[in-house]
Amino acid sequence: MPKPLNIGMIGYGFMGRAHSNAYRRVNNFFNLEYQPVLKAVCARDAEKAKAFAETWGYESIETDWKKLIARKDIDAVDICTPNNLHKEIALAAAAAGKMILCEKPLAMNSEEGAEMVAAVEKAGVPNIVWYNYRRVPAVTMAKQLIDEGRLGRIFHYRAVFLQDWTISTDLPQGGEALWRLDVNAAGSGVTGDLLAHCIDTALWLNGSIDTVSAMTETFIKERKHNLTGKVEKVGIDDACAFLARFKNGSLATFESTRYARGHKALYTFEINGEKASIAWDLHDLHRLSYFDHNDESKLRAWRSIHVTDHGGEHPYMDHWWVPGLQIGYEHSFVHQVADFLEGLATGKPAGPTFRDALETQQVCDAVLKSARAGSWEKVG
């Protein structure tokens, strides 16, 4: 029988659902030494917390996160709160000796992130940040191909993450549902919310970023605030585009916006190397596009690899259905839980750890600084 690992989740929104689903399903598909137990969920509204607990099978609720952390029957704390609460909760959880799974981005800024890294490393507690796109099988396969040297020297990396949900002057900011539009709760807009995903994947696939040059725009300058009822200045970035140089010498472009009409979640990346290129699209997430210059010239073309095979050929897929049947977005969270639990059993931590995620935070900070100053900025 697997050893129980008691989970205490703080927050219950969209990510709370995604994480809870992963905890419930992981042992059905992965043979692991540990099994998550949904011990408690915490939210300020007791009725909403109770409804969430009943839906997902949590044994109890709390309305004060400090009480949840103090509970002796909680082994791991999952932070699913707005970004401005990440640091305080993580520091308290580390001091209490709890394992920590934290939503992205790690913190409001690099200074906070560095404090969090120091705290978890001093306490020696296992930790991970929920950059789930690493664990889409096609993206993991891209990492394998790069590490095998199939692309050769990398020349270009380009990533795009487009949405359109904030194109309305009537949309307010702040509060439970719209905290991502409130700079005091989110820290930044698309940079920390969407580009952070792109940056984490890029660092994982292509190594560290050295310098950046960015521009940002806030298209709607004022919005009514849900908490104050007053029209207030909007402090987050609605759109961001930046150039980057990786330490391996490759060049990159990154773009993100919530003002691309017709796009709900268009996340794509393409990497061009000396020998081959790869590309991936979240809308077709089980496929990896691959171009190999070593192919016979008359057959040389982009191929679409359906990442569903078993036998170790394609990452993670042995745990799911028969070859040819794809999986989806929610499975990336299941894979993250599985890797985290496997890391506990083997003593080899699964990434991205807090320290890994701090590097993403440093890139985000450099991007925002560059946009303000209109200059190239060094990362870190």
ABEGO torsion letter per residue (X at the ends): XBBBBBBBBBEABAAAAAAAAAAAAAAAABBBABBBBBABBBBABAAAAAAAAAAAGBABBBABAAAAAABAABABBBBABBAAAAAAAAAAAAAAGBBBBBBOBABABAAAAAAAAAAAAAAGBBBBBBBAAAABAAAAAAAAAAAAGAAEBBABBBBBBBBAAABBAABBBEEAAAAAABAAAAGBBAAAAAAAAAAAAAAAAAEBBABBBBBBBBABABBBBAAAGBBBBBABBABBBBBBBBAAGBBBBBBBBAABBGBABBBBBBBBBAABBBBBBAABAABBBBBBAABBAAABBBBBBBBABBGGABBGAAABBBBGBBBBAAAAAAAAAAAAAAAAAAGBBBOBBAAAAAAAAAAAAAAAAAAAAGBBBBBX
